Amino acid sequence: MSKKSIVLYFIAFVVFLLMTLPARTFFNLLPDNLPLSVSGIAGSLWSGRAAAITVERQTISDVEWTFNPLWLLTGKLGGSVKAESSDLTVEGGWRLGFDETFYASDLNIKLDAAKLAHFMPIRGMELGGDIRADIASASFSNEHGPQDVNATLYWLKSTASIAGPEVKLGNFTLAANSQEDKSILVELKPSKNLLDAQGNATIRWPETIDLDLSVTEEVPESLQSTIAFLKKAPNNRREFKTSLPLRR
């Protein structure tokens, strides 16, 4: 048996022992300066639950988790997670490699769109509706970024406002898939929305995201000023083509 295999099995054995710890004991051993608080803990690290987990003032309620010991044989930790709160639901499979690569499979996420307004580049922008992500597969690491992506994203009953009245936009559907050149193509699929949004975005990690989008000019008066800055295109449409840096 090679030294690498011995080390791997030793690590797996240690992890197996740790997983049998009561979950409450494990969380009590964590440093006090971590931006993490957990309440209502029950079960073990192998299979446990928490009434609430708070990270950076963001709380997720009714969290359940399991670990699948078979993943240890592949050099990964893995299992399932389920969490439900008023504005966020998560359920699906996960894995974490010893190289710090995170993997998701059959992972479903539901999120209140209002939670994303904070990340918008336009100050004073408010969002509404339901965000849903159905992730068949995906992985992410700091070194390689997102890879092996196969996911569908939905923004349902969407609304938006920028220092003005709320506008009901409709539904949006996007399909995200990794390409042979390791980029990720995100395509807008036909959906019923006021903008008749079409086009795609290409993510070239870690350099740029290339946008090639268009919307119809036949929008309500409340949206005319919003699309006015876009370049005119054929067939009564407005287009937006640009390349933006991913890291600044």
PyMOL commands that set and color helices and strands:
alter all, ss='L'
color gray80, all
select helices_A, chain A and resi 3-19+23-29+69-74+113-119+221-227
alter helices_A, ss='H'
color red, helices_A
select strands_A, chain A and resi 36-39+42-43+47-55+58-67+76-84+88-97+102-112+125-141+145-162+167-178+184-189+198-204+208-216+231-233+237-245
alter strands_A, ss='S'
color yellow, strands_A
deselect
rebuild
show_as cartoon
